[in-house]
């Protein structure tokens, strides 16, 4: 039996590797931004970043090479505002 950890070098698909790369490159900046928007609520910020990344995974072409940073920040902001 072979186990694959999502986003690891052994990831099953290009999309999984792309999501891991996106997380590594963008999640920290989005998290910092969301913490500021939420007045320092780090736990809620983690939830918002997770939801933004999940929506990205579901709706965006992660392998196209298009910049996703603006999209992630907009979705994260909208999640905070809508809450």
PDB file with one MODEL, atoms N, CA, C and O in Angstrom:
MODEL        1
ATOM      1  N   UNK A   1       0.848  -1.178   0.000  1.00  0.00           N
ATOM      2  CA  UNK A   1       0.000   0.000   0.000  1.00  0.00           C
ATOM      3  C   UNK A   1       0.892   1.240   0.000  1.00  0.00           C
ATOM      4  O   UNK A   1       1.888   1.293   0.721  1.00  0.00           O
ATOM      5  N   UNK A   2       0.538   2.219  -0.796  1.00  0.00           N
ATOM      6  CA  UNK A   2       1.311   3.450  -0.905  1.00  0.00           C
ATOM      7  C   UNK A   2       0.511   4.612  -0.337  1.00  0.00           C
ATOM      8  O   UNK A   2      -0.636   4.832  -0.727  1.00  0.00           O
ATOM      9  N   UNK A   3       1.107   5.344   0.570  1.00  0.00           N
ATOM     10  CA  UNK A   3       0.459   6.511   1.160  1.00  0.00           C
ATOM     11  C   UNK A   3       1.034   7.769   0.536  1.00  0.00           C
ATOM     12  O   UNK A   3       2.251   7.882   0.386  1.00  0.00           O
ATOM     13  N   UNK A   4       0.186   8.711   0.171  1.00  0.00           N
ATOM     14  CA  UNK A   4       0.621   9.970  -0.402  1.00  0.00           C
ATOM     15  C   UNK A   4       0.113  11.101   0.472  1.00  0.00           C
ATOM     16  O   UNK A   4      -1.085  11.199   0.738  1.00  0.00           O
ATOM     17  N   UNK A   5       1.009  11.940   0.912  1.00  0.00           N
ATOM     18  CA  UNK A   5       0.637  13.114   1.683  1.00  0.00           C
ATOM     19  C   UNK A   5       0.409  14.244   0.697  1.00  0.00           C
ATOM     20  O   UNK A   5       1.277  14.548  -0.121  1.00  0.00           O
ATOM     21  N   UNK A   6      -0.772  14.872   0.774  1.00  0.00           N
ATOM     22  CA  UNK A   6      -1.078  15.933  -0.168  1.00  0.00           C
ATOM     23  C   UNK A   6      -0.001  17.009  -0.137  1.00  0.00           C
ATOM     24  O   UNK A   6       0.362  17.515   0.924  1.00  0.00           O
ATOM     25  N   UNK A   7       0.498  17.343  -1.306  1.00  0.00           N
ATOM     26  CA  UNK A   7       1.479  18.402  -1.410  1.00  0.00           C
ATOM     27  C   UNK A   7       2.905  17.946  -1.235  1.00  0.00           C
ATOM     28  O   UNK A   7       3.824  18.742  -1.423  1.00  0.00           O
ATOM     29  N   UNK A   8       3.123  16.711  -0.887  1.00  0.00           N
ATOM     30  CA  UNK A   8       4.482  16.235  -0.723  1.00  0.00           C
ATOM     31  C   UNK A   8       5.105  16.014  -2.091  1.00  0.00           C
ATOM     32  O   UNK A   8       4.427  16.084  -3.116  1.00  0.00           O
ATOM     33  N   UNK A   9       6.387  15.749  -2.091  1.00  0.00           N
ATOM     34  CA  UNK A   9       7.051  15.475  -3.352  1.00  0.00           C
ATOM     35  C   UNK A   9       6.448  14.262  -4.030  1.00  0.00           C
ATOM     36  O   UNK A   9       6.516  14.138  -5.253  1.00  0.00           O
ATOM     37  N   UNK A  10       5.867  13.380  -3.266  1.00  0.00           N
ATOM     38  CA  UNK A  10       5.232  12.200  -3.812  1.00  0.00           C
ATOM     39  C   UNK A  10       3.751  12.405  -4.100  1.00  0.00           C
ATOM     40  O   UNK A  10       3.014  11.430  -4.244  1.00  0.00           O
ATOM     41  N   UNK A  11       3.304  13.649  -4.185  1.00  0.00           N
ATOM     42  CA  UNK A  11       1.892  13.927  -4.416  1.00  0.00           C
ATOM     43  C   UNK A  11       1.418  13.247  -5.691  1.00  0.00           C
ATOM     44  O   UNK A  11       2.171  13.089  -6.652  1.00  0.00           O
ATOM     45  N   UNK A  12       0.166  12.855  -5.674  1.00  0.00           N
ATOM     46  CA  UNK A  12      -0.393  12.070  -6.767  1.00  0.00           C
ATOM     47  C   UNK A  12      -0.620  12.874  -8.034  1.00  0.00           C
ATOM     48  O   UNK A  12      -0.660  12.296  -9.120  1.00  0.00           O
ATOM     49  N   UNK A  13      -0.768  14.166  -7.934  1.00  0.00           N
ATOM     50  CA  UNK A  13      -1.111  14.935  -9.127  1.00  0.00           C
ATOM     51  C   UNK A  13      -0.386  16.276  -9.151  1.00  0.00           C
ATOM     52  O   UNK A  13       0.131  16.755  -8.142  1.00  0.00           O
ATOM     53  N   UNK A  14      -0.372  16.853 -10.337  1.00  0.00           N
ATOM     54  CA  UNK A  14       0.188  18.191 -10.496  1.00  0.00           C
ATOM     55  C   UNK A  14      -0.600  19.204  -9.681  1.00  0.00           C
ATOM     56  O   UNK A  14      -0.021  20.141  -9.131  1.00  0.00           O
ATOM     57  N   UNK A  15      -1.927  19.023  -9.596  1.00  0.00           N
ATOM     58  CA  UNK A  15      -2.759  19.950  -8.806  1.00  0.00           C
ATOM     59  C   UNK A  15      -2.375  19.920  -7.334  1.00  0.00           C
ATOM     60  O   UNK A  15      -2.317  20.966  -6.686  1.00  0.00           O
ATOM     61  N   UNK A  16      -2.114  18.743  -6.806  1.00  0.00           N
ATOM     62  CA  UNK A  16      -1.718  18.642  -5.398  1.00  0.00           C
ATOM     63  C   UNK A  16      -0.375  19.325  -5.164  1.00  0.00           C
ATOM     64  O   UNK A  16      -0.205  20.042  -4.178  1.00  0.00           O
ATOM     65  N   UNK A  17       0.561  19.108  -6.050  1.00  0.00           N
ATOM     66  CA  UNK A  17       1.865  19.777  -5.925  1.00  0.00           C
ATOM     67  C   UNK A  17       1.706  21.288  -6.072  1.00  0.00           C
ATOM     68  O   UNK A  17       2.364  22.055  -5.368  1.00  0.00           O
ATOM     69  N   UNK A  18       0.839  21.714  -6.980  1.00  0.00           N
ATOM     70  CA  UNK A  18       0.607  23.148  -7.180  1.00  0.00           C
ATOM     71  C   UNK A  18      -0.028  23.774  -5.944  1.00  0.00           C
ATOM     72  O   UNK A  18       0.316  24.896  -5.573  1.00  0.00           O
ATOM     73  N   UNK A  19      -0.958  23.055  -5.300  1.00  0.00           N
ATOM     74  CA  UNK A  19      -1.576  23.575  -4.083  1.00  0.00           C
ATOM     75  C   UNK A  19      -0.548  23.697  -2.972  1.00  0.00           C
ATOM     76  O   UNK A  19      -0.542  24.683  -2.236  1.00  0.00           O
ATOM     77  N   UNK A  20       0.308  22.714  -2.848  1.00  0.00           N
ATOM     78  CA  UNK A  20       1.363  22.773  -1.826  1.00  0.00           C
ATOM     79  C   UNK A  20       2.285  23.964  -2.068  1.00  0.00           C
ATOM     80  O   UNK A  20       2.655  24.671  -1.131  1.00  0.00           O
ATOM     81  N   UNK A  21       2.648  24.177  -3.314  1.00  0.00           N
ATOM     82  CA  UNK A  21       3.491  25.317  -3.664  1.00  0.00           C
ATOM     83  C   UNK A  21       2.770  26.624  -3.352  1.00  0.00           C
ATOM     84  O   UNK A  21       3.359  27.548  -2.791  1.00  0.00           O
ATOM     85  N   UNK A  22       1.492  26.694  -3.720  1.00  0.00           N
ATOM     86  CA  UNK A  22       0.696  27.887  -3.425  1.00  0.00           C
ATOM     87  C   UNK A  22       0.666  28.139  -1.924  1.00  0.00           C
ATOM     88  O   UNK A  22       0.860  29.270  -1.479  1.00  0.00           O
ATOM     89  N   UNK A  23       0.426  27.098  -1.148  1.00  0.00           N
ATOM     90  CA  UNK A  23       0.410  27.232   0.309  1.00  0.00           C
ATOM     91  C   UNK A  23       1.762  27.736   0.818  1.00  0.00           C
ATOM     92  O   UNK A  23       1.821  28.676   1.611  1.00  0.00           O
ATOM     93  N   UNK A  24       2.828  27.116   0.367  1.00  0.00           N
ATOM     94  CA  UNK A  24       4.168  27.502   0.823  1.00  0.00           C
ATOM     95  C   UNK A  24       4.490  28.951   0.487  1.00  0.00           C
ATOM     96  O   UNK A  24       5.122  29.652   1.277  1.00  0.00           O
ATOM     97  N   UNK A  25       4.055  29.395  -0.682  1.00  0.00           N
ATOM     98  CA  UNK A  25       4.418  30.738  -1.150  1.00  0.00           C
ATOM     99  C   UNK A  25       3.465  31.836  -0.701  1.00  0.00           C
ATOM    100  O   UNK A  25       3.883  32.986  -0.575  1.00  0.00           O
ATOM    101  N   UNK A  26       2.205  31.521  -0.456  1.00  0.00           N
ATOM    102  CA  UNK A  26       1.207  32.570  -0.224  1.00  0.00           C
ATOM    103  C   UNK A  26       0.484  32.531   1.118  1.00  0.00           C
ATOM    104  O   UNK A  26       0.006  33.568   1.577  1.00  0.00           O
ATOM    105  N   UNK A  27       0.392  31.389   1.749  1.00  0.00           N
ATOM    106  CA  UNK A  27      -0.438  31.276   2.952  1.00  0.00           C
ATOM    107  C   UNK A  27       0.029  32.201   4.071  1.00  0.00           C
ATOM    108  O   UNK A  27      -0.795  32.775   4.782  1.00  0.00           O
ATOM    109  N   UNK A  28       1.322  32.349   4.233  1.00  0.00           N
ATOM    110  CA  UNK A  28       1.834  33.215   5.298  1.00  0.00           C
ATOM    111  C   UNK A  28       1.412  34.659   5.132  1.00  0.00           C
ATOM    112  O   UNK A  28       1.010  35.308   6.098  1.00  0.00           O
ATOM    113  N   UNK A  29       1.500  35.165   3.919  1.00  0.00           N
ATOM    114  CA  UNK A  29       1.116  36.558   3.660  1.00  0.00           C
ATOM    115  C   UNK A  29      -0.392  36.747   3.814  1.00  0.00           C
ATOM    116  O   UNK A  29      -0.837  37.756   4.363  1.00  0.00           O
ATOM    117  N   UNK A  30      -1.178  35.788   3.335  1.00  0.00           N
ATOM    118  CA  UNK A  30      -2.632  35.877   3.467  1.00  0.00           C
ATOM    119  C   UNK A  30      -3.008  35.806   4.950  1.00  0.00           C
ATOM    120  O   UNK A  30      -3.877  36.546   5.411  1.00  0.00           O
ATOM    121  N   UNK A  31      -2.352  34.921   5.684  1.00  0.00           N
ATOM    122  CA  UNK A  31      -2.618  34.797   7.124  1.00  0.00           C
ATOM    123  C   UNK A  31      -2.339  36.115   7.848  1.00  0.00           C
ATOM    124  O   UNK A  31      -3.160  36.569   8.646  1.00  0.00           O
ATOM    125  N   UNK A  32      -1.203  36.721   7.581  1.00  0.00           N
ATOM    126  CA  UNK A  32      -0.849  37.997   8.218  1.00  0.00           C
ATOM    127  C   UNK A  32      -1.898  39.067   7.907  1.00  0.00           C
ATOM    128  O   UNK A  32      -2.309  39.824   8.786  1.00  0.00           O
ATOM    129  N   UNK A  33      -2.319  39.115   6.657  1.00  0.00           N
ATOM    130  CA  UNK A  33      -3.341  40.077   6.229  1.00  0.00           C
ATOM    131  C   UNK A  33      -4.653  39.832   6.974  1.00  0.00           C
ATOM    132  O   UNK A  33      -5.270  40.776   7.467  1.00  0.00           O
ATOM    133  N   UNK A  34      -5.076  38.589   7.058  1.00  0.00           N
ATOM    134  CA  UNK A  34      -6.347  38.259   7.701  1.00  0.00           C
ATOM    135  C   UNK A  34      -6.284  38.517   9.205  1.00  0.00           C
ATOM    136  O   UNK A  34      -7.266  38.975   9.790  1.00  0.00           O
ATOM    137  N   UNK A  35      -5.158  38.232   9.834  1.00  0.00           N
ATOM    138  CA  UNK A  35      -5.013  38.524  11.265  1.00  0.00           C
ATOM    139  C   UNK A  35      -5.240  40.014  11.506  1.00  0.00           C
ATOM    140  O   UNK A  35      -5.918  40.396  12.459  1.00  0.00           O
ATOM    141  N   UNK A  36      -4.673  40.851  10.644  1.00  0.00           N
ATOM    142  CA  UNK A  36      -4.891  42.306  10.780  1.00  0.00           C
ATOM    143  C   UNK A  36      -6.352  42.658  10.599  1.00  0.00           C
ATOM    144  O   UNK A  36      -6.900  43.456  11.360  1.00  0.00           O
ATOM    145  N   UNK A  37      -6.996  42.062   9.581  1.00  0.00           N
ATOM    146  CA  UNK A  37      -8.412  42.352   9.346  1.00  0.00           C
ATOM    147  C   UNK A  37      -9.278  41.955  10.538  1.00  0.00           C
ATOM    148  O   UNK A  37     -10.280  42.605  10.833  1.00  0.00           O
ATOM    149  N   UNK A  38      -8.882  40.885  11.217  1.00  0.00           N
ATOM    150  CA  UNK A  38      -9.672  40.357  12.334  1.00  0.00           C
ATOM    151  C   UNK A  38      -9.222  40.902  13.683  1.00  0.00           C
ATOM    152  O   UNK A  38      -9.661  40.405  14.720  1.00  0.00           O
ATOM    153  N   UNK A  39      -8.366  41.899  13.693  1.00  0.00           N
ATOM    154  CA  UNK A  39      -7.947  42.504  14.948  1.00  0.00           C
ATOM    155  C   UNK A  39      -7.135  41.582  15.828  1.00  0.00           C
ATOM    156  O   UNK A  39      -7.174  41.693  17.053  1.00  0.00           O
ATOM    157  N   UNK A  40      -6.390  40.662  15.205  1.00  0.00           N
ATOM    158  CA  UNK A  40      -5.498  39.802  15.970  1.00  0.00           C
ATOM    159  C   UNK A  40      -6.033  38.412  16.291  1.00  0.00           C
ATOM    160  O   UNK A  40      -5.359  37.640  16.971  1.00  0.00           O
ATOM    161  N   UNK A  41      -7.219  38.081  15.821  1.00  0.00           N
ATOM    162  CA  UNK A  41      -7.801  36.767  16.101  1.00  0.00           C
ATOM    163  C   UNK A  41      -7.137  35.699  15.228  1.00  0.00           C
ATOM    164  O   UNK A  41      -7.560  35.447  14.099  1.00  0.00           O
ATOM    165  N   UNK A  42      -6.107  35.089  15.766  1.00  0.00           N
ATOM    166  CA  UNK A  42      -5.290  34.135  15.006  1.00  0.00           C
ATOM    167  C   UNK A  42      -6.037  32.844  14.681  1.00  0.00           C
ATOM    168  O   UNK A  42      -5.851  32.278  13.603  1.00  0.00           O
ATOM    169  N   UNK A  43      -6.864  32.382  15.581  1.00  0.00           N
ATOM    170  CA  UNK A  43      -7.610  31.146  15.333  1.00  0.00           C
ATOM    171  C   UNK A  43      -8.600  31.331  14.188  1.00  0.00           C
ATOM    172  O   UNK A  43      -8.696  30.482  13.301  1.00  0.00           O
ATOM    173  N   UNK A  44      -9.323  32.424  14.208  1.00  0.00           N
ATOM    174  CA  UNK A  44     -10.272  32.704  13.113  1.00  0.00           C
ATOM    175  C   UNK A  44      -9.504  32.920  11.813  1.00  0.00           C
ATOM    176  O   UNK A  44      -9.966  32.503  10.751  1.00  0.00           O
ATOM    177  N   UNK A  45      -8.353  33.557  11.878  1.00  0.00           N
ATOM    178  CA  UNK A  45      -7.546  33.793  10.676  1.00  0.00           C
ATOM    179  C   UNK A  45      -7.130  32.466  10.044  1.00  0.00           C
ATOM    180  O   UNK A  45      -7.137  32.332   8.820  1.00  0.00           O
ATOM    181  N   UNK A  46      -6.772  31.495  10.864  1.00  0.00           N
ATOM    182  CA  UNK A  46      -6.413  30.175  10.333  1.00  0.00           C
ATOM    183  C   UNK A  46      -7.583  29.565   9.573  1.00  0.00           C
ATOM    184  O   UNK A  46      -7.402  28.982   8.504  1.00  0.00           O
ATOM    185  N   UNK A  47      -8.785  29.701  10.129  1.00  0.00           N
ATOM    186  CA  UNK A  47      -9.978  29.171   9.460  1.00  0.00           C
ATOM    187  C   UNK A  47     -10.225  29.865   8.123  1.00  0.00           C
ATOM    188  O   UNK A  47     -10.555  29.216   7.131  1.00  0.00           O
ATOM    189  N   UNK A  48     -10.065  31.177   8.104  1.00  0.00           N
ATOM    190  CA  UNK A  48     -10.294  31.944   6.880  1.00  0.00           C
ATOM    191  C   UNK A  48      -9.284  31.554   5.803  1.00  0.00           C
ATOM    192  O   UNK A  48      -9.658  31.358   4.647  1.00  0.00           O
ATOM    193  N   UNK A  49      -8.021  31.443   6.170  1.00  0.00           N
ATOM    194  CA  UNK A  49      -6.991  31.067   5.193  1.00  0.00           C
ATOM    195  C   UNK A  49      -7.256  29.656   4.676  1.00  0.00           C
ATOM    196  O   UNK A  49      -7.122  29.399   3.480  1.00  0.00           O
ATOM    197  N   UNK A  50      -7.627  28.753   5.556  1.00  0.00           N
ATOM    198  CA  UNK A  50      -7.939  27.399   5.128  1.00  0.00           C
ATOM    199  C   UNK A  50      -9.098  27.396   4.138  1.00  0.00           C
ATOM    200  O   UNK A  50      -9.040  26.709   3.118  1.00  0.00           O
ATOM    201  N   UNK A  51     -10.140  28.150   4.428  1.00  0.00           N
ATOM    202  CA  UNK A  51     -11.294  28.211   3.532  1.00  0.00           C
ATOM    203  C   UNK A  51     -10.919  28.849   2.195  1.00  0.00           C
ATOM    204  O   UNK A  51     -11.369  28.391   1.145  1.00  0.00           O
ATOM    205  N   UNK A  52     -10.105  29.891   2.223  1.00  0.00           N
ATOM    206  CA  UNK A  52      -9.677  30.531   0.973  1.00  0.00           C
ATOM    207  C   UNK A  52      -8.871  29.558   0.116  1.00  0.00           C
ATOM    208  O   UNK A  52      -9.066  29.494  -1.098  1.00  0.00           O
ATOM    209  N   UNK A  53      -7.973  28.806   0.735  1.00  0.00           N
ATOM    210  CA  UNK A  53      -7.187  27.818  -0.008  1.00  0.00           C
ATOM    211  C   UNK A  53      -8.068  26.691  -0.543  1.00  0.00           C
ATOM    212  O   UNK A  53      -7.851  26.205  -1.653  1.00  0.00           O
ATOM    213  N   UNK A  54      -9.049  26.280   0.233  1.00  0.00           N
ATOM    214  CA  UNK A  54      -9.969  25.247  -0.217  1.00  0.00           C
ATOM    215  C   UNK A  54     -10.767  25.728  -1.430  1.00  0.00           C
ATOM    216  O   UNK A  54     -10.948  24.986  -2.395  1.00  0.00           O
ATOM    217  N   UNK A  55     -11.235  26.957  -1.374  1.00  0.00           N
ATOM    218  CA  UNK A  55     -11.965  27.509  -2.518  1.00  0.00           C
ATOM    219  C   UNK A  55     -11.067  27.627  -3.735  1.00  0.00           C
ATOM    220  O   UNK A  55     -11.508  27.393  -4.860  1.00  0.00           O
ATOM    221  N   UNK A  56      -9.835  27.982  -3.520  1.00  0.00           N
ATOM    222  CA  UNK A  56      -8.871  28.046  -4.611  1.00  0.00           C
ATOM    223  C   UNK A  56      -8.705  26.663  -5.232  1.00  0.00           C
ATOM    224  O   UNK A  56      -8.725  26.520  -6.454  1.00  0.00           O
ATOM    225  N   UNK A  57      -8.545  25.665  -4.402  1.00  0.00           N
ATOM    226  CA  UNK A  57      -8.395  24.273  -4.847  1.00  0.00           C
ATOM    227  C   UNK A  57      -9.591  23.847  -5.702  1.00  0.00           C
ATOM    228  O   UNK A  57      -9.438  23.177  -6.723  1.00  0.00           O
ATOM    229  N   UNK A  58     -10.792  24.257  -5.256  1.00  0.00           N
ATOM    230  CA  UNK A  58     -12.014  23.830  -5.947  1.00  0.00           C
ATOM    231  C   UNK A  58     -12.287  24.586  -7.240  1.00  0.00           C
ATOM    232  O   UNK A  58     -12.867  24.021  -8.167  1.00  0.00           O
ATOM    233  N   UNK A  59     -11.883  25.848  -7.322  1.00  0.00           N
ATOM    234  CA  UNK A  59     -12.358  26.685  -8.431  1.00  0.00           C
ATOM    235  C   UNK A  59     -11.290  27.175  -9.396  1.00  0.00           C
ATOM    236  O   UNK A  59     -11.615  27.559 -10.519  1.00  0.00           O
ATOM    237  N   UNK A  60     -10.038  27.174  -8.995  1.00  0.00           N
ATOM    238  CA  UNK A  60      -8.997  27.773  -9.831  1.00  0.00           C
ATOM    239  C   UNK A  60      -8.151  26.700 -10.505  1.00  0.00           C
ATOM    240  O   UNK A  60      -8.012  25.585 -10.003  1.00  0.00           O
ATOM    241  N   UNK A  61      -7.587  27.067 -11.658  1.00  0.00           N
ATOM    242  CA  UNK A  61      -6.650  26.188 -12.349  1.00  0.00           C
ATOM    243  C   UNK A  61      -5.270  26.432 -11.747  1.00  0.00           C
ATOM    244  O   UNK A  61      -4.593  27.401 -12.090  1.00  0.00           O
ATOM    245  N   UNK A  62      -4.869  25.553 -10.859  1.00  0.00           N
ATOM    246  CA  UNK A  62      -3.618  25.732 -10.120  1.00  0.00           C
ATOM    247  C   UNK A  62      -2.389  25.485 -10.969  1.00  0.00           C
ATOM    248  O   UNK A  62      -1.286  25.866 -10.577  1.00  0.00           O
ATOM    249  N   UNK A  63      -2.549  24.869 -12.100  1.00  0.00           N
ATOM    250  CA  UNK A  63      -1.394  24.530 -12.939  1.00  0.00           C
ATOM    251  C   UNK A  63      -1.227  25.473 -14.118  1.00  0.00           C
ATOM    252  O   UNK A  63      -0.341  25.260 -14.946  1.00  0.00           O
ATOM    253  N   UNK A  64      -2.050  26.511 -14.221  1.00  0.00           N
ATOM    254  CA  UNK A  64      -2.008  27.405 -15.378  1.00  0.00           C
ATOM    255  C   UNK A  64      -0.857  28.404 -15.320  1.00  0.00           C
ATOM    256  O   UNK A  64      -0.444  28.946 -16.345  1.00  0.00           O
ATOM    257  N   UNK A  65      -0.350  28.640 -14.129  1.00  0.00           N
ATOM    258  CA  UNK A  65       0.709  29.634 -13.985  1.00  0.00           C
ATOM    259  C   UNK A  65       0.191  31.048 -13.791  1.00  0.00           C
ATOM    260  O   UNK A  65       0.979  31.978 -13.621  1.00  0.00           O
ATOM    261  N   UNK A  66      -1.122  31.221 -13.813  1.00  0.00           N
ATOM    262  CA  UNK A  66      -1.681  32.556 -13.594  1.00  0.00           C
ATOM    263  C   UNK A  66      -1.491  32.960 -12.139  1.00  0.00           C
ATOM    264  O   UNK A  66      -1.520  32.104 -11.255  1.00  0.00           O
ATOM    265  N   UNK A  67      -1.297  34.246 -11.876  1.00  0.00           N
ATOM    266  CA  UNK A  67      -1.101  34.687 -10.492  1.00  0.00           C
ATOM    267  C   UNK A  67      -2.390  34.524  -9.673  1.00  0.00           C
ATOM    268  O   UNK A  67      -3.452  35.013 -10.056  1.00  0.00           O
ATOM    269  N   UNK A  68      -2.270  33.836  -8.556  1.00  0.00           N
ATOM    270  CA  UNK A  68      -3.419  33.592  -7.696  1.00  0.00           C
ATOM    271  C   UNK A  68      -3.410  34.456  -6.441  1.00  0.00           C
ATOM    272  O   UNK A  68      -4.382  34.466  -5.686  1.00  0.00           O
ATOM    273  N   UNK A  69      -2.326  35.174  -6.216  1.00  0.00           N
ATOM    274  CA  UNK A  69      -2.224  35.995  -5.002  1.00  0.00           C
ATOM    275  C   UNK A  69      -3.370  36.991  -4.879  1.00  0.00           C
ATOM    276  O   UNK A  69      -4.007  37.039  -3.827  1.00  0.00           O
ATOM    277  N   UNK A  70      -3.664  37.796  -5.916  1.00  0.00           N
ATOM    278  CA  UNK A  70      -4.774  38.754  -5.772  1.00  0.00           C
ATOM    279  C   UNK A  70      -6.109  38.066  -5.506  1.00  0.00           C
ATOM    280  O   UNK A  70      -6.921  38.553  -4.719  1.00  0.00           O
ATOM    281  N   UNK A  71      -6.326  36.949  -6.159  1.00  0.00           N
ATOM    282  CA  UNK A  71      -7.571  36.205  -5.964  1.00  0.00           C
ATOM    283  C   UNK A  71      -7.674  35.728  -4.521  1.00  0.00           C
ATOM    284  O   UNK A  71      -8.725  35.872  -3.897  1.00  0.00           O
ATOM    285  N   UNK A  72      -6.600  35.164  -3.987  1.00  0.00           N
ATOM    286  CA  UNK A  72      -6.605  34.668  -2.606  1.00  0.00           C
ATOM    287  C   UNK A  72      -6.881  35.784  -1.604  1.00  0.00           C
ATOM    288  O   UNK A  72      -7.668  35.605  -0.674  1.00  0.00           O
ATOM    289  N   UNK A  73      -6.241  36.930  -1.789  1.00  0.00           N
ATOM    290  CA  UNK A  73      -6.459  38.044  -0.874  1.00  0.00           C
ATOM    291  C   UNK A  73      -7.899  38.542  -0.946  1.00  0.00           C
ATOM    292  O   UNK A  73      -8.495  38.862   0.083  1.00  0.00           O
ATOM    293  N   UNK A  74      -8.457  38.607  -2.143  1.00  0.00           N
ATOM    294  CA  UNK A  74      -9.833  39.069  -2.297  1.00  0.00           C
ATOM    295  C   UNK A  74     -10.805  38.088  -1.640  1.00  0.00           C
ATOM    296  O   UNK A  74     -11.723  38.503  -0.932  1.00  0.00           O
ATOM    297  N   UNK A  75     -10.608  36.804  -1.871  1.00  0.00           N
ATOM    298  CA  UNK A  75     -11.487  35.800  -1.265  1.00  0.00           C
ATOM    299  C   UNK A  75     -11.368  35.844   0.254  1.00  0.00           C
ATOM    300  O   UNK A  75     -12.382  35.794   0.951  1.00  0.00           O
ATOM    301  N   UNK A  76     -10.161  35.937   0.773  1.00  0.00           N
ATOM    302  CA  UNK A  76      -9.966  36.009   2.226  1.00  0.00           C
ATOM    303  C   UNK A  76     -10.667  37.234   2.801  1.00  0.00           C
ATOM    304  O   UNK A  76     -11.330  37.142   3.835  1.00  0.00           O
ATOM    305  N   UNK A  77     -10.525  38.373   2.143  1.00  0.00           N
ATOM    306  CA  UNK A  77     -11.185  39.594   2.616  1.00  0.00           C
ATOM    307  C   UNK A  77     -12.699  39.422   2.597  1.00  0.00           C
ATOM    308  O   UNK A  77     -13.384  39.792   3.551  1.00  0.00           O
ATOM    309  N   UNK A  78     -13.220  38.859   1.504  1.00  0.00           N
ATOM    310  CA  UNK A  78     -14.659  38.645   1.408  1.00  0.00           C
ATOM    311  C   UNK A  78     -15.166  37.690   2.489  1.00  0.00           C
ATOM    312  O   UNK A  78     -16.258  37.889   3.022  1.00  0.00           O
ATOM    313  N   UNK A  79     -14.403  36.675   2.814  1.00  0.00           N
ATOM    314  CA  UNK A  79     -14.792  35.760   3.887  1.00  0.00           C
ATOM    315  C   UNK A  79     -14.880  36.496   5.222  1.00  0.00           C
ATOM    316  O   UNK A  79     -15.803  36.260   6.002  1.00  0.00           O
ATOM    317  N   UNK A  80     -13.931  37.379   5.486  1.00  0.00           N
ATOM    318  CA  UNK A  80     -13.940  38.147   6.728  1.00  0.00           C
ATOM    319  C   UNK A  80     -15.154  39.084   6.748  1.00  0.00           C
ATOM    320  O   UNK A  80     -15.865  39.157   7.750  1.00  0.00           O
ATOM    321  N   UNK A  81     -15.389  39.792   5.654  1.00  0.00           N
ATOM    322  CA  UNK A  81     -16.505  40.741   5.585  1.00  0.00           C
ATOM    323  C   UNK A  81     -17.840  40.012   5.714  1.00  0.00           C
ATOM    324  O   UNK A  81     -18.738  40.475   6.419  1.00  0.00           O
ATOM    325  N   UNK A  82     -17.971  38.872   5.034  1.00  0.00           N
ATOM    326  CA  UNK A  82     -19.236  38.140   5.054  1.00  0.00           C
ATOM    327  C   UNK A  82     -19.538  37.522   6.412  1.00  0.00           C
ATOM    328  O   UNK A  82     -20.694  37.257   6.742  1.00  0.00           O
ATOM    329  N   UNK A  83     -18.489  37.294   7.196  1.00  0.00           N
ATOM    330  CA  UNK A  83     -18.694  36.699   8.513  1.00  0.00           C
ATOM    331  C   UNK A  83     -19.183  37.759   9.450  1.00  0.00           C
ATOM    332  O   UNK A  83     -19.425  37.482  10.625  1.00  0.00           O
TER     333      UNK A  83
ENDMDL
END
